[in-house]
Amino acid sequence: MKILISKYQITPRSSLNSLVTTSKKARDGALLKIQWMDGRIGYADLHPWPELGDDTLEEQLSDLKKGRISSQLEQSIWCADQDSKLRESKKNIFEVGAKVSNNFTLSDYKSAPDGMLDEIRKADFKTIKMKAGLNLEEEANFVARMASANFKVRLDFNAALSFQSFHKFLGLLTPRAKMAIEYIEDPFQFDAQQWTKASELIPLALDREVTRVKWDELPAVLPFQYLILKPAKDDVDKTVQKAIQHRLKVTVTSNMDHAVGVLHALAVAMKLQKDFPSMMCEAGCLTQNLFQLNECSAAINTSGPFFQKTQGYGIGLEKELNAVSWQAL
Ligand code: MG
């Protein structure tokens, strides 16, 4: 297996989540071009979030040089492998999966102009996902606004709260706002007892806090109802098995990464939508627009909550990926 890399930076248009205070700082990642012994070639993204506990890009790449593969890189290689197999059989991800609707990801509601909710509604989005945890009162008010505009709401606190502040947040919600919430993702650090109490108040989704979960020791009624599956970070087959075993719903999301990572997440979402339609929720892959445009993200066309077919085999972006300058590790 030969790995070529191309480092990149992507620049957020606004603050991305409650744990990232350096709001508009460019973020580092690397595209990977992997060639297997049998000649197959596939592409993937590696976009760490050190703020959320990932090893930095430099750490992961220097480990790779020494032959050590981080679990995140393992997922990138898995994605590249999937891509290579489609390219080899001359198929595009849109030909092997079902159509998938995505939530609108709102990274910074404060800088959202008046009338923005109307615009999102007109574009046919049904669900808004919002990163929260910086100002509970303002956030509760904004949830109320989204609820009165008839949106379903997904909130992600990235475990920034305590049980107490979470409880306080729920108290700030109007009944209608509370009803509009589909689930709350990672409200606070995972603790089976406290999450159980919290999940009796509102549906919970498990994302990054999955690393603290001891599956064998969980109570019969699980303390969460949804699993967030990020193909950039999580083993897809294992997550699907867990969901089937425990009758959990699954939302596939991007890792808020490069357009290449976005399309890999979408590929998984579409494939699972085809294979397990009743298990799957609306996806959260449409995040490339949270960053300033680059050649790859500009090549992705969307129509409201839907992606349109990309050009080429695998995830597509054939022309754009050919134009990238690749280097040996
Ligand atoms: Mg999350």
Boltz pocket constraint, residues with backbone or C-beta under 6 A from the ligand:
constraints:
  - pocket:
      binder: B
      contacts: [[A, 156], [A, 158], [A, 185], [A, 186], [A, 207], [A, 208], [A, 228]]
      max_distance: 6.0
